[in-house]
Amino acid sequence: MSTQAEDAELKKVLLSRDDHYRQLAEEHRRYDTRLTELSNIHFPNAEEQLEEATLKKKKLALKDLMEQISARHRQASIAV
C-alpha cells in the first residue's frame, strides 16, 4: 500500500511525463472549477442542476481513469 507522499510524488511524475494523464488532470481541474462556479449559484435553475450532476459524474470518471493509470505505474515499478 502506498503512502500519501508516494502518491503525491507519483502524481507529480505522471503530470510531467504522461500526456494522457496530464490531459485527464486538466479536464478534471476544469470540471472542478465549473462545479465551484455552479455551487456559488444560490438558486440554480434546472439546467444548472443537471449540469452540476453531470459534471460530478464526469469528474469522478476522470478520477477513476487517473487512478487506473497510477495503479499501472505502481505495478510496473514493483515488477522492475
N, CA, C and O atoms as a DFTB+ gen file, in Angstrom:
320 C
 N C O
     1  1       0.847      -1.181       0.000
     2  2       0.000       0.000       0.000
     3  2       0.892       1.243       0.000
     4  3       1.904       1.285       0.699
     5  1       0.522       2.228      -0.765
     6  2       1.366       3.416      -0.888
     7  2       0.932       4.500       0.095
     8  3      -0.214       4.548       0.542
     9  1       1.869       5.346       0.404
    10  2       1.589       6.449       1.323
    11  2       1.142       7.674       0.539
    12  3       1.249       7.716      -0.687
    13  1       0.646       8.661       1.258
    14  2       0.226       9.903       0.602
    15  2       1.404      10.577      -0.081
    16  3       1.251      11.138      -1.166
    17  1       2.570      10.531       0.534
    18  2       3.758      11.151      -0.061
    19  2       4.137      10.443      -1.358
    20  3       4.494      11.094      -2.340
    21  1       4.061       9.109      -1.365
    22  2       4.365       8.357      -2.584
    23  2       3.342       8.653      -3.673
    24  3       3.695       8.790      -4.844
    25  1       2.064       8.751      -3.279
    26  2       1.010       9.083      -4.243
    27  2       1.233      10.469      -4.837
    28  3       1.077      10.665      -6.043
    29  1       1.594      11.420      -3.999
    30  2       1.842      12.792      -4.469
    31  2       3.032      12.817      -5.429
    32  3       3.001      13.514      -6.443
    33  1       4.069      12.061      -5.110
    34  2       5.242      12.014      -5.970
    35  2       4.907      11.353      -7.307
    36  3       5.346      11.820      -8.358
    37  1       4.135      10.273      -7.270
    38  2       3.729       9.600      -8.497
    39  2       2.880      10.531      -9.357
    40  3       3.056      10.577     -10.575
    41  1       1.965      11.270      -8.743
    42  2       1.131      12.217      -9.476
    43  2       2.008      13.273     -10.152
    44  3       1.784      13.625     -11.310
    45  1       2.994      13.770      -9.433
    46  2       3.913      14.775      -9.977
    47  2       4.658      14.212     -11.196
    48  3       4.796      14.889     -12.215
    49  1       5.126      12.988     -11.079
    50  2       5.844      12.344     -12.181
    51  2       4.916      12.141     -13.376
    52  3       5.288      12.429     -14.514
    53  1       3.722      11.651     -13.115
    54  2       2.777      11.409     -14.206
    55  2       2.384      12.709     -14.901
    56  3       2.258      12.740     -16.125
    57  1       2.190      13.768     -14.144
    58  2       1.843      15.056     -14.741
    59  2       2.952      15.570     -15.651
    60  3       2.686      16.232     -16.654
    61  1       4.185      15.265     -15.298
    62  2       5.301      15.759     -16.101
    63  2       5.646      14.846     -17.279
    64  3       6.220      15.306     -18.265
    65  1       5.300      13.551     -17.188
    66  2       5.764      12.610     -18.215
    67  2       4.662      11.938     -19.030
    68  3       4.934      11.429     -20.118
    69  1       3.448      11.923     -18.540
    70  2       2.378      11.178     -19.209
    71  2       1.345      12.158     -19.773
    72  3       0.573      12.759     -19.027
    73  1       1.344      12.307     -21.091
    74  2       0.443      13.261     -21.741
    75  2      -1.023      12.950     -21.466
    76  3      -1.809      13.857     -21.191
    77  1      -1.388      11.691     -21.536
    78  2      -2.784      11.309     -21.304
    79  2      -3.205      11.648     -19.881
    80  3      -4.277      12.214     -19.668
    81  1      -2.377      11.310     -18.918
    82  2      -2.674      11.622     -17.512
    83  2      -2.809      13.134     -17.327
    84  3      -3.712      13.606     -16.637
    85  1      -1.912      13.874     -17.944
    86  2      -1.932      15.337     -17.832
    87  2      -3.226      15.910     -18.423
    88  3      -3.818      16.823     -17.848
    89  1      -3.663      15.379     -19.561
    90  2      -4.918      15.829     -20.175
    91  2      -6.112      15.523     -19.277
    92  3      -7.009      16.352     -19.119
    93  1      -6.118      14.335     -18.694
    94  2      -7.200      13.966     -17.775
    95  2      -7.210      14.890     -16.557
    96  3      -8.271      15.333     -16.117
    97  1      -6.031      15.176     -16.018
    98  2      -5.931      16.048     -14.853
    99  2      -6.413      17.461     -15.171
   100  3      -7.073      18.096     -14.348
   101  1      -6.087      17.945     -16.351
   102  2      -6.522      19.287     -16.757
   103  2      -8.042      19.337     -16.908
   104  3      -8.688      20.287     -16.465
   105  1      -8.596      18.318     -17.529
   106  2     -10.054      18.267     -17.676
   107  2     -10.723      18.162     -16.300
   108  3     -11.751      18.795     -16.057
   109  1     -10.148      17.379     -15.419
   110  2     -10.655      17.240     -14.044
   111  2     -10.650      18.596     -13.351
   112  3     -11.601      18.939     -12.648
   113  1      -9.580      19.371     -13.547
   114  2      -9.477      20.702     -12.937
   115  2     -10.540      21.647     -13.509
   116  3     -11.152      22.421     -12.772
   117  1     -10.755      21.578     -14.824
   118  2     -11.793      22.423     -15.440
   119  2     -13.174      22.084     -14.887
   120  3     -13.969      22.980     -14.601
   121  1     -13.459      20.800     -14.737
   122  2     -14.741      20.399     -14.159
   123  2     -14.862      20.923     -12.732
   124  3     -15.915      21.417     -12.329
   125  1     -13.788      20.813     -11.983
   126  2     -13.802      21.282     -10.593
   127  2     -14.066      22.788     -10.531
   128  3     -14.830      23.256      -9.687
   129  1     -13.432      23.536     -11.424
   130  2     -13.637      24.990     -11.478
   131  2     -15.096      25.313     -11.781
   132  3     -15.702      26.163     -11.129
   133  1     -15.651      24.625     -12.777
   134  2     -17.053      24.886     -13.137
   135  2     -17.996      24.475     -12.005
   136  3     -18.988      25.157     -11.750
   137  1     -17.697      23.375     -11.330
   138  2     -18.530      22.950     -10.205
   139  2     -18.495      23.980      -9.082
   140  3     -19.506      24.204      -8.417
   141  1     -17.357      24.599      -8.866
   142  2     -17.262      25.661      -7.866
   143  2     -18.143      26.834      -8.267
   144  3     -18.848      27.406      -7.435
   145  1     -18.099      27.188      -9.544
   146  2     -18.960      28.272     -10.028
   147  2     -20.439      27.931      -9.815
   148  3     -21.218      28.766      -9.356
   149  1     -20.806      26.717     -10.150
   150  2     -22.203      26.302     -10.006
   151  2     -22.630      26.261      -8.539
   152  3     -23.772      26.583      -8.214
   153  1     -21.728      25.871      -7.669
   154  2     -22.082      25.794      -6.243
   155  2     -22.282      27.180      -5.635
   156  3     -22.909      27.312      -4.583
   157  1     -21.757      28.205      -6.286
   158  2     -21.925      29.569      -5.798
   159  2     -23.233      30.207      -6.261
   160  3     -23.549      31.333      -5.874
   161  1     -23.978      29.501      -7.075
   162  2     -25.286      29.995      -7.516
   163  2     -26.300      29.615      -6.440
   164  3     -26.507      28.432      -6.169
   165  1     -26.925      30.608      -5.833
   166  2     -27.821      30.349      -4.705
   167  2     -29.095      29.622      -5.094
   168  3     -29.571      28.778      -4.334
   169  1     -29.656      29.921      -6.247
   170  2     -30.884      29.285      -6.702
   171  2     -30.702      28.803      -8.141
   172  3     -31.198      29.421      -9.083
   173  1     -29.975      27.679      -8.296
   174  2     -29.711      27.194      -9.657
   175  2     -30.996      26.737     -10.336
   176  3     -31.886      26.170      -9.702
   177  1     -31.073      26.997     -11.637
   178  2     -32.232      26.524     -12.393
   179  2     -32.029      25.042     -12.736
   180  3     -30.995      24.459     -12.411
   181  1     -33.012      24.453     -13.385
   182  2     -32.965      23.026     -13.693
   183  2     -31.766      22.674     -14.579
   184  3     -31.137      21.632     -14.398
   185  1     -31.460      23.545     -15.529
   186  2     -30.325      23.302     -16.424
   187  2     -28.998      23.296     -15.642
   188  3     -28.136      22.448     -15.877
   189  1     -28.849      24.233     -14.729
   190  2     -27.627      24.311     -13.918
   191  2     -27.529      23.121     -12.971
   192  3     -26.432      22.616     -12.732
   193  1     -28.641      22.669     -12.435
   194  2     -28.637      21.494     -11.559
   195  2     -28.227      20.244     -12.339
   196  3     -27.466      19.409     -11.850
   197  1     -28.751      20.135     -13.566
   198  2     -28.390      18.995     -14.411
   199  2     -26.914      19.059     -14.785
   200  3     -26.226      18.038     -14.768
   201  1     -26.427      20.240     -15.120
   202  2     -25.006      20.399     -15.446
   203  2     -24.136      19.997     -14.266
   204  3     -23.123      19.319     -14.438
   205  1     -24.528      20.414     -13.074
   206  2     -23.751      20.073     -11.879
   207  2     -23.703      18.560     -11.666
   208  3     -22.637      18.006     -11.398
   209  1     -24.842      17.897     -11.783
   210  2     -24.883      16.444     -11.602
   211  2     -24.043      15.739     -12.659
   212  3     -23.318      14.790     -12.359
   213  1     -24.147      16.210     -13.896
   214  2     -23.388      15.609     -14.993
   215  2     -21.886      15.793     -14.792
   216  3     -21.108      14.858     -14.978
   217  1     -21.488      17.006     -14.410
   218  2     -20.061      17.276     -14.196
   219  2     -19.499      16.456     -13.049
   220  3     -18.358      15.998     -13.117
   221  1     -20.281      16.265     -12.000
   222  2     -19.816      15.443     -10.872
   223  2     -19.535      14.021     -11.334
   224  3     -18.532      13.426     -10.941
   225  1     -20.411      13.476     -12.164
   226  2     -20.208      12.115     -12.679
   227  2     -18.989      12.047     -13.597
   228  3     -18.190      11.116     -13.512
   229  1     -18.856      13.041     -14.473
   230  2     -17.704      13.067     -15.382
   231  2     -16.398      13.230     -14.605
   232  3     -15.394      12.593     -14.924
   233  1     -16.419      14.081     -13.593
   234  2     -15.227      14.318     -12.778
   235  2     -14.815      13.030     -12.061
   236  3     -13.630      12.704     -11.993
   237  1     -15.789      12.310     -11.534
   238  2     -15.498      11.050     -10.859
   239  2     -14.942      10.015     -11.841
   240  3     -14.023       9.268     -11.506
   241  1     -15.500       9.977     -13.044
   242  2     -14.992       9.043     -14.053
   243  2     -13.540       9.369     -14.418
   244  3     -12.723       8.466     -14.599
   245  1     -13.227      10.666     -14.524
   246  2     -11.837      11.063     -14.804
   247  2     -10.913      10.647     -13.666
   248  3      -9.803      10.167     -13.896
   249  1     -11.380      10.835     -12.448
   250  2     -10.571      10.452     -11.288
   251  2     -10.296       8.945     -11.313
   252  3      -9.190       8.504     -11.002
   253  1     -11.305       8.169     -11.680
   254  2     -11.117       6.717     -11.791
   255  2     -10.083       6.370     -12.854
   256  3      -9.226       5.515     -12.629
   257  1     -10.155       7.025     -14.013
   258  2      -9.171       6.782     -15.072
   259  2      -7.764       7.157     -14.616
   260  3      -6.803       6.436     -14.882
   261  1      -7.655       8.284     -13.932
   262  2      -6.347       8.716     -13.426
   263  2      -5.812       7.708     -12.415
   264  3      -4.615       7.423     -12.396
   265  1      -6.685       7.171     -11.581
   266  2      -6.256       6.174     -10.595
   267  2      -5.819       4.882     -11.279
   268  3      -4.880       4.229     -10.822
   269  1      -6.482       4.508     -12.359
   270  2      -6.067       3.317     -13.112
   271  2      -4.662       3.496     -13.674
   272  3      -3.842       2.579     -13.619
   273  1      -4.391       4.671     -14.209
   274  2      -3.047       4.949     -14.736
   275  2      -2.026       4.890     -13.606
   276  3      -0.955       4.304     -13.760
   277  1      -2.358       5.494     -12.478
   278  2      -1.456       5.465     -11.325
   279  2      -1.195       4.035     -10.864
   280  3      -0.059       3.670     -10.562
   281  1      -2.246       3.235     -10.812
   282  2      -2.109       1.841     -10.374
   283  2      -1.200       1.054     -11.318
   284  3      -0.379       0.252     -10.874
   285  1      -1.358       1.293     -12.636
   286  2      -0.485       0.608     -13.603
   287  2       0.974       0.989     -13.390
   288  3       1.861       0.138     -13.464
   289  1       1.220       2.268     -13.125
   290  2       2.596       2.712     -12.899
   291  2       3.155       2.145     -11.593
   292  3       4.334       1.800     -11.519
   293  1       2.314       2.050     -10.570
   294  2       2.766       1.438      -9.316
   295  2       3.131      -0.028      -9.555
   296  3       4.166      -0.499      -9.083
   297  1       2.271      -0.754     -10.297
   298  2       2.526      -2.164     -10.607
   299  2       3.816      -2.326     -11.402
   300  3       4.613      -3.227     -11.138
   301  1       4.012      -1.441     -12.382
   302  2       5.214      -1.520     -13.212
   303  2       6.466      -1.283     -12.380
   304  3       7.493      -1.921     -12.615
   305  1       6.396      -0.385     -11.422
   306  2       7.573      -0.099     -10.600
   307  2       7.855      -1.236      -9.624
   308  3       9.006      -1.456      -9.245
   309  1       6.822      -1.954      -9.216
   310  2       7.007      -3.108      -8.333
   311  2       7.614      -4.269      -9.114
   312  3       8.451      -5.004      -8.591
   313  1       7.188      -4.433     -10.371
   314  2       7.651      -5.532     -11.210
   315  2       9.113      -5.380     -11.603
   316  3       9.771      -6.365     -11.937
   317  1       9.627      -4.152     -11.568
   318  2      11.008      -3.890     -12.005
   319  2      11.996      -4.275     -10.961
   320  3      13.200      -4.122     -11.165
